[in-house]
Amino acid sequence: MKTPLIALLALVATSSLATGAAAHVVAAPDAAKAGSYAAIAFRVGHACAAGDTTLKVRIEIPDGVASARPQVKPGWTYTLERGPDPKAAPTAITFEGRLPNEAFDDFAVLMKLPVSGDRLVFPVIQTCEKGESQWTEVADPARPDEKLSRPAPVVTLIPAPNPTGAAPAAHQH
Ligand SMILES: [Cu+2]
């Protein structure tokens, strides 16, 4: 009777983890090939609190991302924040619109991901009619089981199969 119990516990642990992640602000997909152009959606699962409405989603673009373009969303506007280099990727993208608490939505960004690195962290500030949620917590590698209440969305970089080879079909603009 030992094995079925362990299997059941594993199943419970997995499904509760999945539910928790889906209810936060998460990256979808949460893994992408290093060096690739990847469309990553930032999925907002709920407002800042019950009865509140999301008005603004600000996504910080980490260093190493060479370009970042927001997907146009009907009903939403976007603003790009830029650093001193006008050719570099924006440092942040803010979507503005309305998203009631009972609904979820995806805010997609097309990015040229860095060729090397393990993972990218995208701090997100969610501004609502009444409150604000800062999705900026980063897990301590020394304490991987620690429960974070407002984790930042993370994208794991999948190593390129041939990192030393020539880049296929370079995109020059
Ligand atoms: Cu949540």
Backbone and ligand atoms as CSV (ligand in chain L), in Angstrom:
chain,resi,resn,atom,element,x,y,z
A,1,MET,N,N,0.817,-1.229,0.000
A,1,MET,CA,C,0.000,0.000,0.000
A,1,MET,C,C,0.846,1.272,0.000
A,2,LYS,N,N,2.167,1.113,0.102
A,2,LYS,CA,C,3.014,2.299,0.191
A,2,LYS,C,C,3.027,3.104,-1.120
A,3,THR,N,N,3.213,2.402,-2.213
A,3,THR,CA,C,3.394,3.091,-3.495
A,3,THR,C,C,2.186,3.951,-3.886
A,4,PRO,N,N,0.949,3.406,-3.805
A,4,PRO,CA,C,-0.185,4.246,-4.205
A,4,PRO,C,C,-0.303,5.517,-3.369
A,5,LEU,N,N,0.028,5.414,-2.078
A,5,LEU,CA,C,-0.075,6.593,-1.217
A,5,LEU,C,C,0.922,7.665,-1.673
A,6,ILE,N,N,2.143,7.234,-1.955
A,6,ILE,CA,C,3.175,8.181,-2.405
A,6,ILE,C,C,2.745,8.816,-3.728
A,7,ALA,N,N,2.209,7.988,-4.623
A,7,ALA,CA,C,1.768,8.494,-5.926
A,7,ALA,C,C,0.663,9.526,-5.735
A,8,LEU,N,N,-0.244,9.243,-4.810
A,8,LEU,CA,C,-1.366,10.150,-4.553
A,8,LEU,C,C,-0.850,11.481,-3.994
A,9,LEU,N,N,0.071,11.383,-3.050
A,9,LEU,CA,C,0.638,12.601,-2.458
A,9,LEU,C,C,1.333,13.434,-3.528
A,10,ALA,N,N,2.067,12.763,-4.416
A,10,ALA,CA,C,2.778,13.465,-5.481
A,10,ALA,C,C,1.780,14.200,-6.377
A,11,LEU,N,N,0.674,13.527,-6.654
A,11,LEU,CA,C,-0.367,14.098,-7.518
A,11,LEU,C,C,-0.963,15.338,-6.851
A,12,VAL,N,N,-1.248,15.240,-5.564
A,12,VAL,CA,C,-1.824,16.366,-4.825
A,12,VAL,C,C,-0.852,17.540,-4.836
A,13,ALA,N,N,0.423,17.242,-4.593
A,13,ALA,CA,C,1.433,18.304,-4.561
A,13,ALA,C,C,1.521,18.989,-5.916
A,14,THR,N,N,1.522,18.200,-6.992
A,14,THR,CA,C,1.632,18.744,-8.345
A,14,THR,C,C,0.430,19.615,-8.680
A,15,SER,N,N,-0.777,19.134,-8.372
A,15,SER,CA,C,-1.954,19.880,-8.790
A,15,SER,C,C,-2.125,21.160,-7.971
A,16,SER,N,N,-1.728,21.132,-6.686
A,16,SER,CA,C,-1.876,22.353,-5.895
A,16,SER,C,C,-0.861,23.392,-6.371
A,17,LEU,N,N,0.304,22.926,-6.800
A,17,LEU,CA,C,1.324,23.817,-7.326
A,17,LEU,C,C,0.809,24.484,-8.603
A,18,ALA,N,N,0.208,23.682,-9.476
A,18,ALA,CA,C,-0.301,24.194,-10.749
A,18,ALA,C,C,-1.407,25.221,-10.502
A,19,THR,N,N,-2.276,24.947,-9.537
A,19,THR,CA,C,-3.376,25.872,-9.244
A,19,THR,C,C,-2.832,27.193,-8.728
A,20,GLY,N,N,-1.847,27.113,-7.836
A,20,GLY,CA,C,-1.267,28.325,-7.277
A,20,GLY,C,C,-0.634,29.175,-8.352
A,21,ALA,N,N,0.105,28.532,-9.251
A,21,ALA,CA,C,0.787,29.265,-10.307
A,21,ALA,C,C,-0.216,29.937,-11.236
A,22,ALA,N,N,-1.295,29.235,-11.550
A,22,ALA,CA,C,-2.265,29.762,-12.506
A,22,ALA,C,C,-2.978,30.991,-11.952
A,23,ALA,N,N,-3.022,31.097,-10.619
A,23,ALA,CA,C,-3.768,32.206,-10.016
A,23,ALA,C,C,-2.917,33.462,-9.847
A,24,HIS,N,N,-1.640,33.383,-10.132
A,24,HIS,CA,C,-0.760,34.540,-9.947
A,24,HIS,C,C,-0.580,35.292,-11.262
A,25,VAL,N,N,0.561,35.999,-11.390
A,25,VAL,CA,C,0.976,36.510,-12.696
A,25,VAL,C,C,2.151,35.633,-13.113
A,26,VAL,N,N,1.979,34.897,-14.195
A,26,VAL,CA,C,3.001,33.938,-14.612
A,26,VAL,C,C,3.340,34.129,-16.086
A,27,ALA,N,N,4.525,33.620,-16.473
A,27,ALA,CA,C,4.928,33.631,-17.869
A,27,ALA,C,C,4.401,32.363,-18.532
A,28,ALA,N,N,3.846,32.502,-19.739
A,28,ALA,CA,C,3.339,31.351,-20.483
A,28,ALA,C,C,3.769,31.473,-21.952
A,29,PRO,N,N,4.657,30.601,-22.450
A,29,PRO,CA,C,5.272,29.492,-21.724
A,29,PRO,C,C,6.319,29.991,-20.719
A,30,ASP,N,N,6.681,29.115,-19.748
A,30,ASP,CA,C,7.656,29.522,-18.738
A,30,ASP,C,C,9.051,28.986,-19.043
A,31,ALA,N,N,9.248,28.489,-20.289
A,31,ALA,CA,C,10.575,28.063,-20.742
A,31,ALA,C,C,10.658,28.342,-22.235
A,32,ALA,N,N,11.842,28.757,-22.705
A,32,ALA,CA,C,12.021,29.047,-24.132
A,32,ALA,C,C,13.495,28.889,-24.474
A,33,LYS,N,N,13.763,28.656,-25.764
A,33,LYS,CA,C,15.141,28.432,-26.205
A,33,LYS,C,C,15.982,29.689,-26.072
A,34,ALA,N,N,17.164,29.531,-25.482
A,34,ALA,CA,C,18.112,30.644,-25.385
A,34,ALA,C,C,18.431,31.133,-26.792
A,35,GLY,N,N,18.514,32.432,-26.974
A,35,GLY,CA,C,18.869,33.006,-28.264
A,35,GLY,C,C,17.737,33.068,-29.274
A,36,SER,N,N,16.570,32.564,-28.914
A,36,SER,CA,C,15.469,32.537,-29.883
A,36,SER,C,C,14.606,33.796,-29.783
A,37,TYR,N,N,13.759,33.996,-30.793
A,37,TYR,CA,C,12.688,34.976,-30.704
A,37,TYR,C,C,11.503,34.237,-30.116
A,38,ALA,N,N,11.065,34.643,-28.949
A,38,ALA,CA,C,9.982,33.929,-28.289
A,38,ALA,C,C,8.864,34.894,-27.922
A,39,ALA,N,N,7.637,34.501,-28.200
A,39,ALA,CA,C,6.469,35.264,-27.747
A,39,ALA,C,C,6.075,34.687,-26.393
A,40,ILE,N,N,6.237,35.501,-25.367
A,40,ILE,CA,C,5.918,35.067,-24.010
A,40,ILE,C,C,4.726,35.888,-23.532
A,41,ALA,N,N,3.714,35.210,-23.045
A,41,ALA,CA,C,2.560,35.922,-22.499
A,41,ALA,C,C,2.715,36.042,-20.994
A,42,PHE,N,N,2.395,37.215,-20.463
A,42,PHE,CA,C,2.337,37.405,-19.024
A,42,PHE,C,C,0.868,37.286,-18.659
A,43,ARG,N,N,0.567,36.200,-17.953
A,43,ARG,CA,C,-0.829,35.832,-17.686
A,43,ARG,C,C,-1.248,36.367,-16.334
A,44,VAL,N,N,-2.222,37.253,-16.355
A,44,VAL,CA,C,-2.724,37.855,-15.118
A,44,VAL,C,C,-3.967,37.072,-14.708
A,45,GLY,N,N,-3.850,36.332,-13.591
A,45,GLY,CA,C,-4.904,35.402,-13.177
A,45,GLY,C,C,-6.013,36.026,-12.361
A,46,HIS,N,N,-5.756,37.161,-11.764
A,46,HIS,CA,C,-6.778,37.809,-10.928
A,46,HIS,C,C,-6.353,39.244,-10.651
A,47,ALA,N,N,-7.285,40.027,-10.129
A,47,ALA,CA,C,-6.982,41.421,-9.779
A,47,ALA,C,C,-6.207,41.458,-8.461
A,48,CYS,N,N,-5.936,42.655,-7.970
A,48,CYS,CA,C,-5.136,42.816,-6.746
A,48,CYS,C,C,-5.862,42.231,-5.534
A,49,ALA,N,N,-7.192,42.194,-5.571
A,49,ALA,CA,C,-7.991,41.613,-4.492
A,49,ALA,C,C,-9.379,41.333,-5.053
A,50,ALA,N,N,-10.166,40.558,-4.305
A,50,ALA,CA,C,-11.536,40.274,-4.725
A,50,ALA,C,C,-12.301,41.591,-4.864
A,51,GLY,N,N,-13.081,41.724,-5.920
A,51,GLY,CA,C,-13.877,42.926,-6.116
A,51,GLY,C,C,-13.118,44.075,-6.760
A,52,ASP,N,N,-11.809,43.887,-6.986
A,52,ASP,CA,C,-11.006,44.948,-7.593
A,52,ASP,C,C,-10.902,44.709,-9.110
A,53,THR,N,N,-10.378,45.687,-9.834
A,53,THR,CA,C,-10.230,45.593,-11.291
A,53,THR,C,C,-8.826,46.018,-11.673
A,54,THR,N,N,-8.150,45.215,-12.490
A,54,THR,CA,C,-6.805,45.556,-12.951
A,54,THR,C,C,-6.890,46.657,-14.007
A,55,LEU,N,N,-6.074,47.702,-13.842
A,55,LEU,CA,C,-6.056,48.815,-14.799
A,55,LEU,C,C,-4.728,48.906,-15.545
A,56,LYS,N,N,-3.665,48.373,-14.930
A,56,LYS,CA,C,-2.325,48.562,-15.479
A,56,LYS,C,C,-1.472,47.343,-15.165
A,57,VAL,N,N,-0.690,46.900,-16.159
A,57,VAL,CA,C,0.252,45.796,-15.949
A,57,VAL,C,C,1.599,46.273,-16.494
A,58,ARG,N,N,2.563,46.482,-15.574
A,58,ARG,CA,C,3.888,46.952,-15.995
A,58,ARG,C,C,4.877,45.803,-15.885
A,59,ILE,N,N,5.458,45.442,-17.028
A,59,ILE,CA,C,6.388,44.312,-17.098
A,59,ILE,C,C,7.794,44.860,-17.288
A,60,GLU,N,N,8.694,44.550,-16.366
A,60,GLU,CA,C,10.091,44.980,-16.488
A,60,GLU,C,C,10.838,43.988,-17.370
A,61,ILE,N,N,11.581,44.500,-18.352
A,61,ILE,CA,C,12.337,43.642,-19.264
A,61,ILE,C,C,13.771,43.541,-18.741
A,62,PRO,N,N,14.235,42.326,-18.410
A,62,PRO,CA,C,15.568,42.202,-17.815
A,62,PRO,C,C,16.697,42.444,-18.824
A,63,ASP,N,N,17.874,42.756,-18.290
A,63,ASP,CA,C,19.080,42.903,-19.112
A,63,ASP,C,C,19.315,41.606,-19.878
A,64,GLY,N,N,19.854,41.724,-21.067
A,64,GLY,CA,C,20.152,40.535,-21.859
A,64,GLY,C,C,19.100,40.265,-22.917
A,65,VAL,N,N,17.900,40.824,-22.736
A,65,VAL,CA,C,16.861,40.689,-23.766
A,65,VAL,C,C,17.152,41.763,-24.811
A,66,ALA,N,N,17.410,41.330,-26.060
A,66,ALA,CA,C,17.898,42.263,-27.069
A,66,ALA,C,C,16.783,43.064,-27.731
A,67,SER,N,N,15.572,42.528,-27.751
A,67,SER,CA,C,14.442,43.313,-28.250
A,67,SER,C,C,13.177,42.805,-27.580
A,68,ALA,N,N,12.209,43.697,-27.412
A,68,ALA,CA,C,10.947,43.332,-26.764
A,68,ALA,C,C,9.839,44.164,-27.384
A,69,ARG,N,N,8.863,43.489,-27.986
A,69,ARG,CA,C,7.759,44.181,-28.646
A,69,ARG,C,C,6.439,43.689,-28.088
A,70,PRO,N,N,5.623,44.609,-27.600
A,70,PRO,CA,C,4.324,44.191,-27.069
A,70,PRO,C,C,3.383,43.770,-28.190
A,71,GLN,N,N,2.554,42.778,-27.928
A,71,GLN,CA,C,1.495,42.444,-28.888
A,71,GLN,C,C,0.347,43.424,-28.666
A,72,VAL,N,N,-0.172,43.953,-29.775
A,72,VAL,CA,C,-1.285,44.897,-29.688
A,72,VAL,C,C,-2.509,44.158,-29.152
A,73,LYS,N,N,-3.169,44.759,-28.183
A,73,LYS,CA,C,-4.353,44.143,-27.580
A,73,LYS,C,C,-5.543,45.069,-27.739
A,74,PRO,N,N,-6.600,44.622,-28.412
A,74,PRO,CA,C,-7.798,45.462,-28.513
A,74,PRO,C,C,-8.292,45.855,-27.118
A,75,GLY,N,N,-8.604,47.119,-26.926
A,75,GLY,CA,C,-9.099,47.592,-25.638
A,75,GLY,C,C,-7.995,48.013,-24.680
A,76,TRP,N,N,-6.738,47.788,-25.080
A,76,TRP,CA,C,-5.602,48.123,-24.209
A,76,TRP,C,C,-4.611,48.997,-24.980
A,77,THR,N,N,-3.973,49.932,-24.258
A,77,THR,CA,C,-2.876,50.695,-24.845
A,77,THR,C,C,-1.577,50.184,-24.222
A,78,TYR,N,N,-0.469,50.524,-24.846
A,78,TYR,CA,C,0.809,50.161,-24.234
A,78,TYR,C,C,1.749,51.357,-24.252
A,79,THR,N,N,2.670,51.382,-23.301
A,79,THR,CA,C,3.712,52.409,-23.210
A,79,THR,C,C,5.040,51.705,-23.045
A,80,LEU,N,N,6.060,52.196,-23.758
A,80,LEU,CA,C,7.401,51.621,-23.626
A,80,LEU,C,C,8.276,52.584,-22.831
A,81,GLU,N,N,9.027,52.049,-21.881
A,81,GLU,CA,C,10.045,52.852,-21.189
A,81,GLU,C,C,11.383,52.441,-21.756
A,82,ARG,N,N,12.227,53.452,-22.040
A,82,ARG,CA,C,13.519,53.145,-22.642
A,82,ARG,C,C,14.663,53.711,-21.827
A,83,GLY,N,N,15.799,53.024,-21.906
A,83,GLY,CA,C,17.022,53.515,-21.277
A,83,GLY,C,C,17.713,54.483,-22.216
A,84,PRO,N,N,18.983,54.804,-21.950
A,84,PRO,CA,C,19.705,55.799,-22.766
A,84,PRO,C,C,19.930,55.356,-24.220
A,85,ASP,N,N,20.002,54.037,-24.475
A,85,ASP,CA,C,20.275,53.559,-25.839
A,85,ASP,C,C,18.956,53.312,-26.577
A,86,PRO,N,N,18.667,54.165,-27.600
A,86,PRO,CA,C,17.381,54.029,-28.297
A,86,PRO,C,C,17.254,52.737,-29.101
A,87,LYS,N,N,18.408,52.096,-29.392
A,87,LYS,CA,C,18.351,50.847,-30.163
A,87,LYS,C,C,18.141,49.632,-29.264
A,88,ALA,N,N,18.341,49.803,-27.972
A,88,ALA,CA,C,18.197,48.676,-27.047
A,88,ALA,C,C,16.718,48.372,-26.811
A,89,ALA,N,N,16.455,47.218,-26.268
A,89,ALA,CA,C,15.080,46.839,-25.940
A,89,ALA,C,C,14.525,47.795,-24.896
A,90,PRO,N,N,13.207,48.014,-24.888
A,90,PRO,CA,C,12.638,48.835,-23.817
A,90,PRO,C,C,12.955,48.212,-22.453
A,91,THR,N,N,13.054,49.047,-21.434
A,91,THR,CA,C,13.335,48.536,-20.090
A,91,THR,C,C,12.058,48.093,-19.388
A,92,ALA,N,N,10.917,48.587,-19.873
A,92,ALA,CA,C,9.635,48.157,-19.300
A,92,ALA,C,C,8.530,48.415,-20.311
A,93,ILE,N,N,7.479,47.591,-20.225
A,93,ILE,CA,C,6.294,47.742,-21.077
A,93,ILE,C,C,5.084,47.786,-20.148
A,94,THR,N,N,4.251,48.803,-20.324
A,94,THR,CA,C,3.053,48.921,-19.482
A,94,THR,C,C,1.804,48.860,-20.353
A,95,PHE,N,N,0.930,47.926,-20.042
A,95,PHE,CA,C,-0.368,47.831,-20.715
A,95,PHE,C,C,-1.406,48.520,-19.826
A,96,GLU,N,N,-2.309,49.261,-20.454
A,96,GLU,CA,C,-3.382,49.898,-19.680
A,96,GLU,C,C,-4.726,49.599,-20.295
A,97,GLY,N,N,-5.663,49.180,-19.443
A,97,GLY,CA,C,-7.016,48.845,-19.883
A,97,GLY,C,C,-7.842,48.474,-18.674
A,98,ARG,N,N,-8.743,47.523,-18.841
A,98,ARG,CA,C,-9.579,47.086,-17.711
A,98,ARG,C,C,-9.719,45.575,-17.733
A,99,LEU,N,N,-9.489,44.955,-16.576
A,99,LEU,CA,C,-9.634,43.510,-16.437
A,99,LEU,C,C,-10.261,43.205,-15.083
A,100,PRO,N,N,-11.544,42.811,-15.083
A,100,PRO,CA,C,-12.194,42.536,-13.800
A,100,PRO,C,C,-11.605,41.303,-13.117
A,101,ASN,N,N,-11.783,41.211,-11.814
A,101,ASN,CA,C,-11.172,40.140,-11.019
A,101,ASN,C,C,-11.594,38.742,-11.467
A,102,GLU,N,N,-12.822,38.580,-11.939
A,102,GLU,CA,C,-13.290,37.218,-12.259
A,102,GLU,C,C,-12.712,36.690,-13.570
A,103,ALA,N,N,-12.013,37.557,-14.321
A,103,ALA,CA,C,-11.460,37.142,-15.613
A,103,ALA,C,C,-9.935,37.112,-15.566
A,104,PHE,N,N,-9.336,36.410,-16.531
A,104,PHE,CA,C,-7.882,36.455,-16.669
A,104,PHE,C,C,-7.566,36.977,-18.059
A,105,ASP,N,N,-6.317,37.375,-18.288
A,105,ASP,CA,C,-5.917,37.786,-19.637
A,105,ASP,C,C,-4.413,37.583,-19.804
A,106,ASP,N,N,-3.989,37.529,-21.067
A,106,ASP,CA,C,-2.585,37.351,-21.429
A,106,ASP,C,C,-2.055,38.637,-22.056
A,107,PHE,N,N,-0.865,39.055,-21.639
A,107,PHE,CA,C,-0.206,40.229,-22.199
A,107,PHE,C,C,1.088,39.746,-22.833
A,108,ALA,N,N,1.101,39.670,-24.161
A,108,ALA,CA,C,2.208,39.001,-24.842
A,108,ALA,C,C,3.281,39.984,-25.281
A,109,VAL,N,N,4.532,39.512,-25.211
A,109,VAL,CA,C,5.684,40.298,-25.640
A,109,VAL,C,C,6.571,39.378,-26.480
A,110,LEU,N,N,6.949,39.853,-27.668
A,110,LEU,CA,C,7.873,39.098,-28.522
A,110,LEU,C,C,9.287,39.555,-28.189
A,111,MET,N,N,10.118,38.600,-27.782
A,111,MET,CA,C,11.456,38.969,-27.304
A,111,MET,C,C,12.549,38.165,-27.985
A,112,LYS,N,N,13.687,38.830,-28.194
A,112,LYS,CA,C,14.914,38.141,-28.596
A,112,LYS,C,C,15.632,37.816,-27.294
A,113,LEU,N,N,15.661,36.515,-26.964
A,113,LEU,CA,C,16.208,36.089,-25.676
A,113,LEU,C,C,17.724,36.001,-25.730
A,114,PRO,N,N,18.381,36.178,-24.570
A,114,PRO,CA,C,19.845,36.065,-24.558
A,114,PRO,C,C,20.298,34.648,-24.902
A,115,VAL,N,N,21.505,34.556,-25.456
A,115,VAL,CA,C,22.050,33.267,-25.889
A,115,VAL,C,C,22.454,32.413,-24.690
A,116,SER,N,N,22.871,33.084,-23.588
A,116,SER,CA,C,23.299,32.311,-22.419
A,116,SER,C,C,22.549,32.779,-21.176
A,117,GLY,N,N,22.639,31.983,-20.137
A,117,GLY,CA,C,21.932,32.277,-18.890
A,117,GLY,C,C,21.003,31.134,-18.541
A,118,ASP,N,N,20.567,31.088,-17.290
A,118,ASP,CA,C,19.695,29.996,-16.826
A,118,ASP,C,C,18.230,30.388,-16.890
A,119,ARG,N,N,17.956,31.619,-16.479
A,119,ARG,CA,C,16.565,32.032,-16.399
A,119,ARG,C,C,16.479,33.544,-16.413
A,120,LEU,N,N,15.316,34.038,-16.789
A,120,LEU,CA,C,15.058,35.475,-16.829
A,120,LEU,C,C,13.928,35.769,-15.860
A,121,VAL,N,N,14.097,36.818,-15.074
A,121,VAL,CA,C,13.074,37.227,-14.114
A,121,VAL,C,C,12.431,38.514,-14.620
A,122,PHE,N,N,11.107,38.547,-14.650
A,122,PHE,CA,C,10.359,39.702,-15.150
A,122,PHE,C,C,9.492,40.277,-14.026
A,123,PRO,N,N,10.010,41.235,-13.264
A,123,PRO,CA,C,9.177,41.824,-12.211
A,123,PRO,C,C,7.961,42.522,-12.833
A,124,VAL,N,N,6.793,42.300,-12.245
A,124,VAL,CA,C,5.552,42.875,-12.767
A,124,VAL,C,C,4.861,43.672,-11.659
A,125,ILE,N,N,4.436,44.896,-12.002
A,125,ILE,CA,C,3.622,45.685,-11.080
A,125,ILE,C,C,2.211,45.715,-11.656
A,126,GLN,N,N,1.267,45.233,-10.863
A,126,GLN,CA,C,-0.145,45.208,-11.255
A,126,GLN,C,C,-0.846,46.317,-10.484
A,127,THR,N,N,-1.391,47.270,-11.211
A,127,THR,CA,C,-2.100,48.370,-10.557
A,127,THR,C,C,-3.589,48.173,-10.769
A,128,CYS,N,N,-4.349,48.220,-9.686
A,128,CYS,CA,C,-5.795,48.020,-9.759
A,128,CYS,C,C,-6.514,49.306,-9.358
A,129,GLU,N,N,-7.858,49.285,-9.458
A,129,GLU,CA,C,-8.636,50.465,-9.103
A,129,GLU,C,C,-8.378,50.847,-7.642
A,130,LYS,N,N,-8.340,49.824,-6.768
A,130,LYS,CA,C,-8.195,50.105,-5.326
A,130,LYS,C,C,-6.799,49.789,-4.795
A,131,GLY,N,N,-6.169,48.777,-5.326
A,131,GLY,CA,C,-4.896,48.345,-4.739
A,131,GLY,C,C,-3.796,48.168,-5.766
A,132,GLU,N,N,-2.682,47.607,-5.316
A,132,GLU,CA,C,-1.546,47.335,-6.186
A,132,GLU,C,C,-0.887,46.040,-5.723
A,133,SER,N,N,-0.431,45.229,-6.668
A,133,SER,CA,C,0.314,44.018,-6.320
A,133,SER,C,C,1.666,44.074,-7.013
A,134,GLN,N,N,2.726,43.874,-6.235
A,134,GLN,CA,C,4.074,43.858,-6.800
A,134,GLN,C,C,4.536,42.414,-6.912
A,135,TRP,N,N,4.557,41.924,-8.142
A,135,TRP,CA,C,4.987,40.540,-8.401
A,135,TRP,C,C,6.494,40.574,-8.641
A,136,THR,N,N,7.239,40.717,-7.550
A,136,THR,CA,C,8.674,40.981,-7.682
A,136,THR,C,C,9.531,40.031,-6.854
A,137,GLU,N,N,8.903,39.091,-6.125
A,137,GLU,CA,C,9.696,38.204,-5.269
A,137,GLU,C,C,10.431,37.167,-6.112
A,138,VAL,N,N,11.664,36.889,-5.720
A,138,VAL,CA,C,12.482,35.907,-6.425
A,138,VAL,C,C,12.877,34.821,-5.433
A,139,ALA,N,N,12.709,33.563,-5.838
A,139,ALA,CA,C,13.021,32.441,-4.950
A,139,ALA,C,C,14.506,32.427,-4.613
A,140,ASP,N,N,14.807,32.149,-3.354
A,140,ASP,CA,C,16.193,31.984,-2.909
A,140,ASP,C,C,16.643,30.583,-3.328
A,141,PRO,N,N,17.698,30.471,-4.161
A,141,PRO,CA,C,18.126,29.132,-4.617
A,141,PRO,C,C,18.447,28.197,-3.446
A,142,ALA,N,N,18.829,28.760,-2.296
A,142,ALA,CA,C,19.149,27.936,-1.131
A,142,ALA,C,C,17.886,27.389,-0.469
A,143,ARG,N,N,16.741,28.011,-0.756
A,143,ARG,CA,C,15.482,27.546,-0.153
A,143,ARG,C,C,14.408,27.395,-1.236
A,144,PRO,N,N,14.575,26.357,-2.090
A,144,PRO,CA,C,13.681,26.209,-3.251
A,144,PRO,C,C,12.219,25.924,-2.878
A,145,ASP,N,N,11.970,25.444,-1.651
A,145,ASP,CA,C,10.598,25.097,-1.270
A,145,ASP,C,C,9.862,26.254,-0.601
A,146,GLU,N,N,10.551,27.356,-0.443
A,146,GLU,CA,C,9.948,28.515,0.208
A,146,GLU,C,C,8.732,28.981,-0.587
A,147,LYS,N,N,7.662,29.280,0.126
A,147,LYS,CA,C,6.433,29.755,-0.514
A,147,LYS,C,C,6.486,31.265,-0.642
A,148,LEU,N,N,6.419,31.767,-1.875
A,148,LEU,CA,C,6.419,33.209,-2.080
A,148,LEU,C,C,4.974,33.657,-2.276
A,149,SER,N,N,4.636,34.822,-1.732
A,149,SER,CA,C,3.251,35.260,-1.897
A,149,SER,C,C,3.062,36.032,-3.204
A,150,ARG,N,N,4.115,36.727,-3.671
A,150,ARG,CA,C,4.011,37.467,-4.937
A,150,ARG,C,C,5.252,37.199,-5.784
A,151,PRO,N,N,5.417,35.968,-6.296
A,151,PRO,CA,C,6.617,35.668,-7.091
A,151,PRO,C,C,6.611,36.409,-8.430
A,152,ALA,N,N,7.784,36.843,-8.878
A,152,ALA,CA,C,7.909,37.448,-10.204
A,152,ALA,C,C,7.831,36.335,-11.244
A,153,PRO,N,N,7.232,36.606,-12.425
A,153,PRO,CA,C,7.253,35.607,-13.497
A,153,PRO,C,C,8.695,35.289,-13.904
A,154,VAL,N,N,8.953,34.005,-14.162
A,154,VAL,CA,C,10.298,33.545,-14.522
A,154,VAL,C,C,10.214,32.729,-15.811
A,155,VAL,N,N,11.155,32.952,-16.721
A,155,VAL,CA,C,11.285,32.131,-17.933
A,155,VAL,C,C,12.619,31.402,-17.853
A,156,THR,N,N,12.568,30.066,-17.892
A,156,THR,CA,C,13.783,29.256,-17.885
A,156,THR,C,C,14.320,29.182,-19.300
A,157,LEU,N,N,15.611,29.435,-19.449
A,157,LEU,CA,C,16.226,29.381,-20.779
A,157,LEU,C,C,16.669,27.950,-21.079
A,158,ILE,N,N,16.209,27.425,-22.194
A,158,ILE,CA,C,16.604,26.092,-22.636
A,158,ILE,C,C,17.852,26.277,-23.494
A,159,PRO,N,N,18.979,25.637,-23.106
A,159,PRO,CA,C,20.218,25.855,-23.862
A,159,PRO,C,C,20.033,25.535,-25.343
A,160,ALA,N,N,20.619,26.380,-26.193
A,160,ALA,CA,C,20.553,26.148,-27.640
A,160,ALA,C,C,21.337,24.881,-27.962
A,161,PRO,N,N,20.859,24.071,-28.940
A,161,PRO,CA,C,21.543,22.824,-29.248
A,161,PRO,C,C,22.973,23.017,-29.734
A,162,ASN,N,N,23.238,24.132,-30.419
A,162,ASN,CA,C,24.579,24.353,-30.963
A,162,ASN,C,C,25.024,25.786,-30.688
A,163,PRO,N,N,25.380,26.086,-29.427
A,163,PRO,CA,C,25.671,27.474,-29.065
A,163,PRO,C,C,26.896,28.058,-29.754
A,164,THR,N,N,27.802,27.200,-30.243
A,164,THR,CA,C,29.019,27.720,-30.881
A,164,THR,C,C,28.824,27.934,-32.380
A,165,GLY,N,N,27.783,27.348,-32.935
A,165,GLY,CA,C,27.539,27.450,-34.371
A,165,GLY,C,C,27.037,28.836,-34.749
A,166,ALA,N,N,27.015,29.116,-36.041
A,166,ALA,CA,C,26.531,30.398,-36.533
A,166,ALA,C,C,25.033,30.510,-36.253
A,167,ALA,N,N,24.593,31.713,-35.938
A,167,ALA,CA,C,23.175,31.930,-35.684
A,167,ALA,C,C,22.395,31.730,-36.973
A,168,PRO,N,N,21.294,30.982,-36.933
A,168,PRO,CA,C,20.522,30.794,-38.150
A,168,PRO,C,C,19.697,32.039,-38.469
A,169,ALA,N,N,19.724,32.445,-39.719
A,169,ALA,CA,C,18.896,33.542,-40.236
A,169,ALA,C,C,18.826,34.746,-39.305
A,170,ALA,N,N,19.944,35.426,-39.140
A,170,ALA,CA,C,19.982,36.588,-38.246
A,170,ALA,C,C,18.992,37.649,-38.720
A,171,HIS,N,N,18.407,38.314,-37.763
A,171,HIS,CA,C,17.364,39.301,-37.977
A,171,HIS,C,C,18.037,40.653,-37.774
A,172,GLN,N,N,18.158,41.482,-38.799
A,172,GLN,CA,C,19.008,42.670,-38.686
A,172,GLN,C,C,18.281,43.959,-38.351
A,173,HIS,N,N,17.018,43.911,-38.010
A,173,HIS,CA,C,16.356,45.183,-37.676
A,173,HIS,C,C,15.629,45.105,-36.357
L,1,CU,CU,CU,-2.476,34.493,-7.419
